Structures are given as C-alpha cells and as structure tokens.
Amino acid sequence: MADVDANQGRPSGPRAAARRALVSLLMERGEIRDPRVLRAVAEVPRERFVPEALGPSAYCDVALPIDCAQTISQPYVVALMTQLVGAGPGRRILEVGTGSGYQAAVLAATGAEVFSVEIIEELAQRAAERLGSLHYKVHSRQGDGRQGWPEEAPFDGIVVTAAPRQVPASLVAQLAPGGRLVVPVGGAGEQELWRLTRVGDGPEISWERITAVRFVPLTGQVGASFMADAGSGTMRHGLDRDRRSGAAPGARHRQ
Ligand SMILES: C[S@@+](CC[C@H](N)C(=O)[O-])C[C@H]1O[C@@H](n2cnc3c(N)ncnc32)[C@H](O)[C@@H]1O
C-alpha cells in the first residue's frame, strides 16, 4: 500500500508525521479503538485525495471541498464508519459515494475487499485513477449506489457516505448474514448516523443510532425504503439504543 515503510510497517512519506498526529488525536477522543482502523488512517496519504491547494489542511480533522461541489469526509467520521462497519481482512465492503476515494482507501487499508460506487462520472473516474496510482485494490464504478452492487452482493458491510432521507431497501437486501450497513439518514439540516445489522441469516434487522452528522444528500433514483417495507414508520420511531457517546448534544460532524 502507499507510503508505508515495508520494513517497519510504519507510515512513511513527507506527511507521515502529520498523519501520526491525526491518529493521536483520534485516539485521544477515545472512540476509535480498532487498531486496524488506526493503522489504516496512519497509512493513507489524505493529501493525495484533496485538491492541491488544500494540501496543508489535509490532516486537519475536518471535511474539505473536492471537485463537483462534493466533499471529502472528516477523518474522524471516516474512521468511525470504518470501525462501525467492521472492516478488516477477508471482509467484503461496499461503499456508496466514492467521492475522492479516501474512505475507500481507508477501508482497503484494513485489508477489506472494497467495492465503491460513485454517481458523478468525473469523480468516479478520478478516484479510480487515484486509487490505482496508490495501489489500493478497490473495485470502483460509476452508477447510482442506491441500487448497491447486486452482481457482487452479498456484502459483510456497506458504508453510505451521503445521506438518504430513508434507508434504501436495496442496500439492506444486499447484507450478508451478520452484515452491517452504516448510513447517515435525514434531510439537509438534521441527520443521524445509523448502523443496521442483519441478525443471523434470516430477514431480521437490528439497528442502532450512533451520532448526529451532516453529509451531502444521497441523490439518484429513490426506490423502496427499508422502514417503509417493514411497516414501522420512520427510523426515529425504532430508537432504543442511542450511542451518542462522543458528540455533545446537537453537535454535528460535517461531511
Ligand atoms: C461526502 S461525499 C463522499 C466522500 C467520500 N467517501 C470520500 O472519502 O471522499 C458523498 C459522495 O456521494 C456521492 N453520491 C451522492 N449520491 C450518490 C448515489 N446515489 N450513488 C453514488 N454516489 C452518490 C456524491 O457524488 C459524493 O461524491
């Protein structure tokens, strides 16, 4: 993988110190504990995923603008979603919303096999080139990620990096037994990050609310939604486990 000293297994390259400082910051917050995730963040050269002019800000823990009026997510949220989805060796993970390719690279750096779909052709193409030049093995394609990637399903995990108003049923349907779907849900000003888990190999799905976030909207063709299919009203009515441990009430992680 990119920028890792093969002998020491430690991140190398011009911004390695900045990456290590970012990892220390994430560790201090106390929520990102999976060593695979911390190693992945320490390894992936975020400066290669942001516009050149923003290189000096690449290791600030903030979302930054990229081309086509989109954003690269905040490193903390990327790490959190990578941890929540359970990325690691042998896991097949689908990402919806490739954007710059950074989240896909972090997922791949955990050892997961990554599939990523981006709806904007220009972004999909650039991210594929970038990921290839950095030697991250990510299967990527342009398309409407609301439909998932049926030919490659089922997935052990699905990460959605743009917010639908309701969870697309097609994504839930592509979860393997025990598979996890991490998805921000809501409108422009009010979104919550959710994790849905397929319980066993049957149709049962459990869900938990994680924290308040703010992502760009998931575009594309709106189809059946998970909760509408389940006849349970909105996600909010299904709440019973609020794990908003890190965020101050009302705080939002901007993406
Ligand atoms: C917050 S950005 C993603 C950041 C990205 N994961 C990264 O690491 O840079 C959200 C992305 O989702 C894409 N998107 C929005 N709706 C989509 C859809 N229906 N299918 C696939 N991608 C979509 C946007 O074009 C945008 O690139």
The ligand as a Gaussian input file, in Angstrom:
#p B3LYP/6-31G(d) Opt

LIG

0 1
 C      -19.402000      13.206000       1.317000
 S      -19.029000      12.759000      -0.346000
 C      -18.154000      11.260000      -0.116000
 C      -16.823000      11.344000       0.417000
 C      -16.002000      10.153000       0.027000
 N      -16.442000       8.929000       0.657000
 C      -14.552000      10.426000       0.279000
 O      -13.921000       9.703000       1.047000
 O      -14.057000      11.361000      -0.329000
 C      -20.534000      11.985000      -0.947000
 C      -20.393000      11.399000      -2.338000
 O      -21.570000      10.643000      -2.596000
 C      -21.858000      10.765000      -3.955000
 N      -23.251000      10.346000      -4.184000
 C      -24.395000      11.025000      -3.922000
 N      -25.452000      10.291000      -4.262000
 C      -24.973000       9.114000      -4.763000
 C      -25.593000       7.942000      -5.280000
 N      -26.906000       7.828000      -5.416000
 N      -24.792000       6.939000      -5.684000
 C      -23.444000       7.027000      -5.595000
 N      -22.811000       8.121000      -5.123000
 C      -23.569000       9.148000      -4.703000
 C      -21.578000      12.225000      -4.229000
 O      -21.444000      12.489000      -5.600000
 C      -20.300000      12.426000      -3.437000
 O      -19.169000      12.198000      -4.220000

